[in-house]
Amino acid sequence: MYDNNNFAYNGRLLLCTIMMAKFFELLSNDLSELLKNSDEYNVIIEVGQEPNIKTFKAHSIILSSRCLYFKDKLAAIAYNDKNMKIIKQTNVSVEVFEIIIKYIYNGIISLETINASVIFELLIALIEFGLEEMIKHTQLFLIENNDSWLRLNFSRVFQTSFKNNLKDLQQFYVNIISKHPNIIFDSDEFCTLSENILIFILNLDNLQMDEVKIWDYVIKWGIAQNPSLPSDLDQWSDEHFLALKNSLQNCLPLIRYFQISGEDVCYKIRPYRKILDPTLWDDIMLKLVIPNKAITITSHVLPPRTNLSTTLPSRDSITDNYASEIDRTIANKVMPDLGYEIEDFQYYTWRITGWSGLEKRITSPEFEAGGWKWRILLFPLGNGTKNSGNVSIYLDFADPEGAPAGWHSCVQFALRLWNPEDQTSYVSYNANHCFTTEEPDWGFNQFYNLPKLFAPSGKRTRPLIENDACNITAFVRIIKETEYLKYFRKIFS
C-alpha cells in the first residue's frame, strides 16, 4: 500500500545524503585549493632524488591530523629561523607523493586513471605513511582490475606482499601457486625467496606438485644459500652437509616423505640422507622395506597433500590464463617493449631428444602466428664451416612459396634454449626482422658455444642439454601492419 509519510521521509533522507555529498565535495575542493595555493604554509617537503626532485608546501595541522606518519615526523623536527619545518622524503617518487599529498588534503584517490606499476608503488608508500584505510582498497583494486599485471610481476609483488603483510595479495598468489607451483619454483627468482615465503609455500596442503619434485626444489634453494658448496656431491664433506642442513632446518620438516616412492627415495633423498634426522631416515627406510605391515613410526608423519591430480600438468600443458601470462612474462623479459601495437603474440616449445643423433639441419613442427605458419630452424653443429663449434638457431617462415606476391611480416622474436628439468637453466636471444619470401629466415649463426651446452656455467647449476635433451622456445610478436612503415624506419634505419 502506498505510504505518503514513508515516501516523504525517504525523500528527505535522499536529499540530506545528496547535500552531504555536495558539502563534502565543496570541502574537498577548498582543501585542494589550499594545497595548490599554499596559503599560510609552514612545512616544506622535498620529495624524490636527483634529478627528479620536487618541493611541496603544506600545513602542519592538516598533515598531523590526517597522517600519523607526518604527526610523528613533524613532532621530531624543529622550526627553522623562517618558522618552517623541512622534511626530506627521498624514498618515494614525485608522482606517487603527489597522489598521496592530494589524498591527505582532499580525501580522494582516483586509481582508475593510474597505471598498475604506479598503483603498486603507491601501495608501498601508503604502508609507509600508515594510511590504513587505503591499503586494503588499493590491494583489491589491483586484484580486480590489474590481475594480468600482477601475474606478469609475480615474484616481486608476491615477496612484497609477505614483507608488508598484504593479506589480499597474498591470497591472490596462493590461489595461483597451489594450482601451478612451477610458476614460482621455476622462476629465476626462486632461489632468492626468503625462508619464510618458502616455508609458507611448503605448508600448503593443496600444493599441486609431486612430493619428490618439492624435495628437489628445496634442495636447490638450500644449495643456493650456500654458494661455496662443491658442485660435485661426491666431494662433499660432513661440514658441507651440515651447512645445508642448517639452511634447511625449518623446511625439511615440511616435506611429506612418506608420500615419496621407494625409487625416488633411493635416487633423490638417499644422496642427502645426512641432512635428515637419523630417526626420520630409519623410519623412511622401515616404511619402504615393509610397506604393508603395521609398524611403529616415531617420526611426525604429515598427511598427504590434498586434491593432487594423478597426472600433474606440465607448465606447457596448462591452458588457463595463468599459463599464458607466465609465457608473456618470459617474453617480456627477453624482448624489449618497442611501443608498437601487437597484432599477434604466440609461443611454441620444441622438445628435442636424442641431441647427439640429430641431423646437420632440422626444423621443428610448424606453429601459427599472425595467420601464417612458422617453425624453428636448427643447425646442431653450426650453419657452415664459419660457425662450427656453435649451435645455430633461426626463426623460419614455413611457406614462402605459398605466400602472395609482396608478402612481408614485421616480427619481433626471441629464441630460448633451456633445460626441460630446470627452466632457470637457459640462454636466449632476441631480434627484429621484416620477413619476406626472399628472406624467410632470420636468427643467430652463433647462438651458443656447443661444448658449453653440456655443462653448468655461471649461475646455472645444470647444463642446458641434459640426458641428451633440451627445449627450444620461440616467442613471436607480429607487429600490426598499420605500424609497419614507422616500425621499419625506426628499427632498420
C-alpha positions in Angstrom: 0.0 0.0 0.0 1.3 3.5 -0.8 2.6 5.3 2.3 2.8 9.0 1.8 4.6 9.7 5.1 7.2 7.0 4.3 7.7 8.3 0.8 8.3 11.9 2.2 10.8 10.6 4.8 12.8 8.7 2.2 12.8 11.8 0.0 14.1 13.9 2.8 16.8 11.3 3.6 17.9 11.2 0.0 18.0 15.0 -0.2 20.2 15.1 3.0 22.5 12.5 1.5 22.9 14.5 -1.7 23.5 17.7 0.3 26.1 15.9 2.5 27.9 14.7 -0.6 27.8 18.2 -2.0 29.1 19.7 1.2 32.0 17.1 1.2 32.8 18.0 -2.4 32.9 21.7 -1.6 35.2 21.0 1.4 37.4 18.7 -0.6 37.7 21.4 -3.3 38.5 24.1 -0.8 41.3 22.0 0.8 42.6 21.1 -2.7 42.9 24.8 -3.4 44.7 25.4 -0.1 47.3 22.8 -1.1 47.5 24.3 -4.6 47.9 27.9 -3.4 50.0 27.2 -0.4 48.3 29.9 1.7 50.0 30.2 5.1 52.0 27.1 4.7 54.6 26.2 7.4 56.0 22.9 6.1 58.3 22.3 3.1 58.5 18.7 1.8 61.4 17.9 -0.6 60.5 14.7 -2.5 62.5 12.4 -4.7 66.1 12.1 -5.7 68.2 13.9 -8.3 67.4 14.7 -11.0 63.7 14.2 -10.2 63.1 16.4 -7.1 60.0 18.5 -6.3 59.2 20.7 -3.4 55.7 20.7 -1.8 54.4 23.4 0.5 52.0 22.1 3.2 50.3 22.8 6.5 51.4 21.0 9.7 47.9 21.0 11.2 46.5 19.1 8.2 49.4 16.7 7.9 49.4 15.9 11.6 45.6 15.4 11.8 45.3 13.3 8.7 48.5 11.2 8.8 50.2 9.6 11.9 53.5 9.3 9.9 53.6 13.1 9.5 52.4 13.7 13.0 55.4 11.8 14.4 57.8 13.3 11.8 56.8 16.9 12.5 56.9 16.4 16.2 60.6 15.4 15.9 61.5 18.4 13.7 62.2 21.9 15.0 61.1 25.1 13.1 63.9 26.9 11.3 64.6 30.6 11.5 61.9 31.2 8.9 59.3 29.4 11.1 59.3 26.4 8.6 59.7 22.7 9.1 61.7 20.9 6.4 61.0 17.3 5.6 63.1 15.3 3.1 61.2 12.4 1.5 63.7 10.6 -0.7 62.3 7.1 -0.8 59.1 7.9 -2.8 58.7 9.2 -6.3 57.3 12.7 -7.0 54.4 11.1 -9.0 53.4 8.9 -6.1 53.8 11.5 -3.4 51.7 13.9 -5.4 48.9 11.4 -5.3 49.3 10.9 -1.5 49.5 14.6 -0.5 46.4 15.3 -2.5 44.6 12.4 -0.8 45.7 13.8 2.6 44.1 17.1 1.7 41.0 16.2 -0.2 40.3 12.5 0.7 40.3 11.4 -3.0 42.4 9.0 -5.0 41.2 8.0 -8.5 43.0 4.7 -9.1 41.2 4.3 -12.4 43.5 6.9 -14.0 46.8 5.4 -12.8 48.7 2.6 -14.4 49.3 -0.6 -12.4 53.0 -0.2 -11.8 52.4 3.2 -10.2 49.5 1.8 -8.2 51.8 -0.8 -6.7 54.4 1.8 -5.9 51.6 3.8 -4.3 50.5 0.8 -2.2 54.0 0.6 -0.8 54.0 4.3 0.0 50.6 4.0 1.7 52.0 1.4 4.0 54.9 3.7 4.9 52.7 6.6 5.5 50.3 4.5 7.6 47.2 5.3 5.5 45.5 2.1 6.5 42.1 3.0 5.1 43.5 2.9 1.6 45.8 -0.1 1.8 43.1 -2.8 1.5 41.2 -0.8 -1.1 44.3 -0.5 -3.3 45.1 -4.2 -3.0 41.5 -5.1 -4.1 41.7 -2.6 -6.9 44.9 -4.2 -8.2 43.4 -7.7 -8.0 40.1 -6.8 -9.6 41.5 -4.5 -12.4 45.1 -5.4 -12.9 45.4 -9.2 -12.4 47.4 -9.6 -15.6 50.0 -7.1 -14.4 50.1 -8.9 -11.0 50.9 -12.2 -12.8 53.5 -10.6 -15.0 55.2 -9.2 -11.9 54.7 -12.3 -9.9 57.8 -12.7 -7.8 58.3 -9.1 -6.9 54.8 -8.4 -5.8 54.4 -11.8 -4.1 57.5 -11.2 -2.0 56.4 -7.7 -1.2 53.0 -8.9 0.0 54.7 -11.1 2.6 57.2 -8.4 3.6 54.4 -6.0 4.3 51.6 -8.4 5.4 49.3 -7.6 2.4 46.8 -10.4 3.1 44.6 -9.9 0.0 47.6 -10.0 -2.4 49.0 -13.0 -0.5 45.8 -14.9 -1.1 45.7 -13.9 -4.7 49.1 -15.5 -5.2 48.4 -18.5 -3.0 45.5 -19.4 -5.3 47.8 -19.4 -8.2 50.7 -21.2 -6.6 48.6 -24.0 -5.2 47.4 -24.8 -8.7 50.6 -24.1 -10.6 53.6 -24.2 -8.3 56.0 -24.3 -11.2 55.3 -20.6 -11.6 57.3 -19.8 -8.5 59.6 -22.9 -8.4 60.8 -22.5 -12.0 61.2 -18.7 -11.8 64.6 -17.0 -12.0 63.9 -15.6 -8.5 63.1 -18.8 -6.8 66.5 -19.2 -5.1 66.2 -15.6 -3.8 62.9 -16.3 -2.0 63.1 -15.6 1.7 62.9 -18.5 4.0 59.5 -17.5 5.5 57.9 -17.4 2.0 59.3 -20.9 1.1 58.0 -22.2 4.5 54.6 -20.7 3.7 54.5 -22.5 0.3 55.7 -25.8 1.8 52.9 -25.6 4.3 50.2 -25.5 1.6 48.3 -28.8 1.8 46.9 -28.3 -1.7 50.2 -27.7 -3.5 49.7 -29.5 -6.9 53.2 -31.0 -7.3 54.7 -34.4 -6.7 56.4 -34.5 -3.3 59.8 -35.6 -4.7 59.8 -32.5 -7.0 59.2 -30.4 -4.0 62.1 -32.1 -2.3 64.3 -31.3 -5.4 63.4 -27.6 -5.3 64.0 -27.4 -1.5 67.5 -28.9 -2.0 68.1 -26.4 -4.9 67.1 -23.5 -2.7 69.3 -24.7 0.2 72.3 -25.1 -2.0 71.8 -21.6 -3.4 72.0 -20.3 0.1 75.5 -21.9 0.4 77.3 -20.9 -2.8 80.6 -22.3 -1.5 79.3 -25.9 -1.6 81.1 -28.1 -4.3 79.0 -28.7 -7.4 80.0 -32.4 -7.3 78.2 -34.1 -4.4 80.9 -36.8 -4.2 83.2 -34.0 -2.9 81.0 -33.0 0.0 82.4 -33.4 3.5 80.3 -33.7 6.7 80.7 -30.0 7.1 79.1 -29.4 3.7 76.1 -31.5 4.6 75.8 -29.7 8.0 75.8 -26.3 6.3 72.9 -27.5 4.0 71.1 -29.0 7.0 71.3 -25.7 8.9 70.0 -23.7 6.0 67.0 -26.1 5.6 66.3 -26.8 9.2 62.9 -25.1 9.1 62.0 -26.5 5.7 62.9 -30.2 6.0 60.1 -31.0 8.5 57.5 -29.8 5.9 58.3 -32.5 3.3 55.8 -35.3 3.1 58.5 -38.0 3.0 56.1 -40.9 3.3 54.4 -39.9 0.1 57.6 -40.4 -2.0 58.1 -43.6 -3.9 60.9 -46.1 -3.0 62.7 -45.4 -6.3 62.7 -41.6 -5.7 63.9 -42.1 -2.1 66.8 -44.2 -3.4 67.8 -41.8 -6.1 66.7 -38.4 -4.8 66.7 -38.5 -1.0 69.4 -41.0 -0.1 72.3 -38.9 -1.5 71.3 -36.2 1.0 70.3 -38.5 3.9 73.0 -36.9 6.1 70.8 -33.7 6.4 67.9 -35.7 7.8 67.4 -36.6 11.4 68.7 -40.2 11.8 65.4 -41.4 13.3 63.4 -39.9 10.3 65.7 -41.7 7.8 65.3 -45.0 9.7 61.5 -44.6 9.6 61.5 -43.8 5.9 63.6 -47.0 5.2 61.5 -49.1 7.5 58.3 -48.0 5.7 59.8 -48.9 2.3 61.1 -52.3 3.4 57.8 -53.5 5.0 55.2 -51.1 3.4 52.1 -53.3 4.0 52.6 -54.1 7.7 51.6 -52.1 10.7 54.8 -50.6 12.0 55.5 -48.0 14.6 56.8 -44.8 13.1 58.2 -42.4 15.7 58.7 -39.5 13.3 56.0 -37.0 12.8 54.0 -38.0 9.7 52.4 -35.2 7.7 49.2 -36.1 5.8 49.2 -36.3 2.0 48.6 -33.1 0.1 45.0 -32.8 -1.0 43.4 -32.6 -4.4 46.6 -33.8 -6.1 45.9 -34.8 -9.7 47.0 -38.3 -10.8 49.0 -36.6 -13.6 50.2 -33.2 -12.8 50.0 -30.8 -15.8 53.4 -29.7 -17.2 54.0 -26.0 -17.4 53.3 -26.0 -21.2 50.1 -28.0 -20.9 48.4 -25.5 -18.6 45.9 -23.8 -20.7 44.3 -21.2 -18.5 45.1 -17.5 -18.2 47.8 -18.0 -15.7 49.9 -20.1 -18.0 49.6 -17.7 -20.9 50.6 -14.8 -18.7 53.6 -16.7 -17.5 54.8 -17.2 -21.0 54.1 -13.5 -21.7 56.2 -12.8 -18.6 59.1 -14.7 -20.1 58.6 -12.9 -23.5 58.6 -9.5 -21.8 61.9 -10.4 -20.1 63.7 -11.5 -23.3 62.1 -9.0 -25.7 62.0 -5.2 -25.0 58.8 -3.3 -25.5 59.1 -1.4 -28.8 56.0 0.6 -28.1 54.1 -0.6 -31.2 50.7 -2.3 -31.4 51.0 -6.0 -31.5 48.8 -7.9 -33.9 49.5 -11.3 -32.5 51.7 -13.0 -29.9 52.4 -16.7 -29.9 55.0 -19.0 -28.5 56.0 -22.6 -29.4 58.2 -25.0 -27.5 60.1 -27.7 -29.4 61.0 -30.6 -27.3 64.2 -32.2 -28.6 65.5 -35.6 -27.5 68.5 -37.6 -28.8 70.5 -34.4 -29.5 73.7 -36.3 -30.2 72.0 -38.1 -33.1 70.4 -35.1 -34.8 70.9 -34.4 -38.5 73.0 -31.4 -39.5 69.9 -29.3 -40.4 66.4 -29.9 -38.9 63.2 -28.0 -38.4 60.6 -28.1 -35.7 56.9 -28.8 -36.3 55.1 -25.8 -37.7 53.1 -23.4 -35.5 50.9 -20.4 -36.4 51.4 -16.7 -35.6 49.7 -13.8 -37.4 47.8 -16.2 -39.6 50.9 -17.8 -41.1 53.0 -20.9 -40.4 56.4 -20.6 -38.8 59.0 -23.1 -37.5 62.3 -23.2 -35.7 65.4 -24.0 -37.9 68.3 -25.7 -36.1 71.8 -26.5 -37.1 73.1 -28.5 -34.0 76.8 -28.3 -35.2 76.6 -24.8 -36.7 75.5 -23.4 -40.0 78.5 -23.7 -42.2 82.3 -24.0 -41.5 82.5 -20.4 -40.2 80.1 -21.2 -37.4 81.3 -24.7 -36.5 81.6 -25.2 -32.7 78.4 -23.1 -32.2 74.8 -24.1 -32.4 72.9 -22.0 -35.0 69.1 -21.3 -34.5 66.7 -19.3 -36.6 63.0 -18.4 -36.9 61.8 -19.6 -40.3 58.7 -18.6 -42.3 57.5 -22.1 -43.3 55.6 -21.3 -46.6 57.4 -18.7 -48.7 56.1 -20.4 -51.9 52.5 -20.2 -50.8 52.6 -16.6 -49.8 51.2 -13.9 -52.1 53.4 -11.6 -54.1 54.9 -8.8 -51.9 54.3 -10.7 -48.7 56.1 -9.4 -45.6 55.7 -9.6 -41.9 57.4 -7.4 -39.3 58.3 -9.6 -36.4 59.9 -9.2 -33.0 61.0 -12.6 -31.8 63.2 -14.4 -29.2 64.6 -17.9 -29.2 65.3 -19.6 -25.9 67.1 -22.9 -25.4 66.5 -24.4 -21.9 66.8 -27.5 -19.7 63.5 -29.3 -19.6 64.1 -30.2 -16.0 65.2 -26.8 -14.8 63.8 -23.7 -16.6 66.2 -21.5 -14.8 69.0 -23.0 -16.9 68.5 -21.3 -20.2 70.1 -19.0 -22.8 68.0 -16.7 -25.0 68.5 -14.0 -27.7 66.0 -11.7 -29.4 65.9 -9.9 -32.8 63.7 -7.8 -35.0 63.2 -8.6 -38.7 61.0 -7.9 -41.6 60.5 -11.4 -43.1 59.8 -11.7 -46.8 59.6 -14.6 -49.3 63.1 -13.7 -50.4 64.4 -13.7 -46.9 62.2 -16.1 -45.0 64.5 -17.0 -42.0 66.4 -14.9 -39.5 68.3 -15.7 -36.3 71.6 -16.4 -34.8 74.6 -18.1 -36.6 76.5 -18.4 -33.3 73.6 -18.8 -30.8 75.8 -20.6 -28.2 79.1 -22.3 -27.9 78.4 -26.0 -28.4 80.7 -27.5 -25.6 79.1 -25.1 -23.1 75.7 -26.6 -23.7 76.6 -29.7 -21.9 78.0 -28.3 -18.6 76.8 -25.9 -15.9 78.0 -22.4 -16.4 78.0 -19.2 -14.4 74.9 -19.1 -12.2 73.4 -22.1 -14.0 73.7 -25.2 -11.7 72.7 -27.6 -14.5 73.6 -27.9 -18.2 71.4 -26.6 -21.0 71.3 -30.0 -22.6 70.9 -32.8 -20.1 70.3 -36.5 -20.8 70.7 -35.7 -24.5 67.6 -33.5 -24.4 66.6 -29.8 -24.4 63.7 -27.5 -25.3 63.8 -24.6 -27.7 61.0 -22.0 -27.3 60.2 -19.4 -30.0 58.4 -16.3 -28.7 56.9 -14.4 -31.7 55.3 -10.9 -31.8 53.7 -9.9 -35.1 53.8 -6.1 -35.4 50.4 -4.7 -36.6 50.6 -3.8 -40.3 49.4 -0.2 -39.8 52.6 0.4 -37.8 54.8 -1.2 -40.5 56.5 1.9 -42.0 57.1 3.6 -38.7 58.5 0.3 -37.3 60.6 -0.3 -40.4 62.2 3.2 -40.2 63.0 3.0 -36.5 64.3 -0.5 -36.4 66.2 -0.9 -39.7 67.3 2.7 -40.5 
